[in-house]
Amino acid sequence: MTRRRGLALLAVLLLAAVIIAVLVGETPLRAADYLAALMRPGSAPGEILWTIRAPRAAMAALIGAALGLSGAALQGLLRNPLADPGVLGVSASAGLGAGLAIALGLAAIPGAIEASALVGALVAGALVVALAARFREPETLILLGVSISAFAGALSSLVYNLSPSPVTTAEVLSWMLGSVANRGWSDLLTTAIPAALGAVLVAWSARGLTMLTLGEETAALSGLPMARLRAAAVGGAALLAGASVAAAGIIGFVGLAAPHLVRRFSGDDPGKTLLPSALAGAVLLVLADLAARVIPTEQELKLGVVTALFGAPLFALVAWRAARSWRS
């Protein structure tokens, strides 16, 4: 399959997934209800379709695209097939910011949790950008990112431990599990702004990501501003992951899985993997959120739980294949 056909197929799959996510839900609708929703958007069926389901599906697609793009950028930058947005500590730092906001009682202020999560992600992203300018070796950057993630996770555990009440602890944990429920069109716009900036930075770094496949020495001799391109890749990935965590909590494995699903037709060039990974991530998360809504349980499953249930076996498969290639 050529790259152009692959992109077209992913675009069709994404459109179909969004349409199904809008049409299907916990509340059954008849053909007359769908017609009423189209003719009278203010009717009860119209409220269900255009005010509840449509923005939720759109948010899932946006966050999935952001995570897929972030994962592709980091896998290309670090030249590691197991890298994802959580590897540099951005997701954990964003979760820490949100957890602190909830524990401090700021949840009543509109946008306070999202803003705190984004600030946490940007702080971690800025630190990683500074480290990327200082250390060129991907292994060093991975280890430093793991350290940041572990430290942010420890501080999040401290927030749990010092939480003023069990109710606050439950709120923090519920947010950490990830969800796009109860999101509106205004939330979509708020998330799209930092995500778009991150996408621009990642797209600008595509030439550098491609050059890095030839090795550090060749990239240094290419004449490209590799330090700035590397910083743009890290900063863009941090913005994308931070915007996603700020909007929906911590959702794992999408950034890991999406690039692997498209490499068969996009090849090993990280620059050419970016757009297909974004589309694949969007498809994955829309379908995962649809599964979270329609799986018959007393309480709706959290989106982060669904992605972990399907993503963990994929992570093990990728690690197993990587181990086989390393041994050979």
Summary of the structure (lengths in Angstrom):
residues: 328
radius of gyration: 20.0
end to end distance: 27.6
largest distance: 65.3
contacts: 1219
relative contact order: 0.18
helix: 80%
strand: 0%
